[in-house]
């Protein structure tokens, strides 16, 4: 795989990780809403199980954030060390001349 293709794929993965992080945040918000609604309802099963679901989801979010930060840094370093800006410019010139 050429360097520009690899960089583009790495950037795509960073965007997908960001989307995954946002989805996890939305799940946590939904769980919290159910927990708040259940304060009024008082269902014992929800009261017992939802905090565990909330915690596991929060733990997953922390893991996803760590992976995303790591991979975003790796992508940026790869781009810098392989002069991806120049490769992109060269690709644009090649595409324009075709």
N, C-alpha and C positions, 0 to 999 in steps of 0.2 A: 504494500500500500504506500503510495507516495505521501510525502509529508503534508501537503495541503489537504489531501483527502483525509488523512489521519486527524489533522487539526480540526477540520470541519465535523468529523464524527465525534471528536472529543467535546467540541462546543455543543453539539446536539445532546450528548449525554448530560452535560452540565444543565442545559435547559430542562431536560426530562427530570433530573434530580430536583430542580427548583419546583417544577410542577408537582412532583411527589411530595415535597416538603409542604407546599401549599395545601395539598389534599389532606395530608395528615393534620395540619392545623385546623382545617375545616371539620375533620372528624372529631378532634378534641373539643371544638366549640359546640358541636352537636351533642356530644356526650355530656358536657357541662350543662347545656340547656335541659337535657332530660333529667339530670341530677337536680337542678333547681326546680323543675316542674314536679319532680317526685317528692320534694320537701312538703308540698301541699298535699299530694296524693298519699304518701306514706306507705308505698308498696315495699315490703320487707326484702323481697328478692332483688328488686332494683337497687335498694339501699345497700344490700350486701355485695352485689356483683359489680355495679357500675364503677365504684372507686378502683377496683382492680383493672377493669377495662381501660379506664382513664389513665392509670399509671403505665400500663403496658404500651398504650398508644403514645404517651408522652416519651417513654423510653425509646420507642421506635423513631419518633421525631428527632430526638437528640442524636441517634445513630445516623439518621439520614442527613442531618445538618453537618455532622462530622465528615461523612463521606463526601457531601457536596463541597464543603470547604476544601478538603484535601484535593478533590478532583479538579475544582476550579483553579487552584494554585498550580496543579500539575499541568493543566491545559495552558495556562498563561505562560508558565516556564517553557513549555514545549514550543509555544508560539514565538517567544522571545529568542530562544536558542536556535531556532530553525528559520529565523527571519521570515515569518509567515506573511507579514505585511508586503514584503517584496514579492513573495511567491504569488500572493493574491493580485498584486499589480500586474505581474507578468501574465498571469492567467487572463486578466481582463483585456490586456493588449492582444493576446493570442485569440481570444473570443471575438474581439472587435475586427480582427483582420480576416476572419473566416467568412 
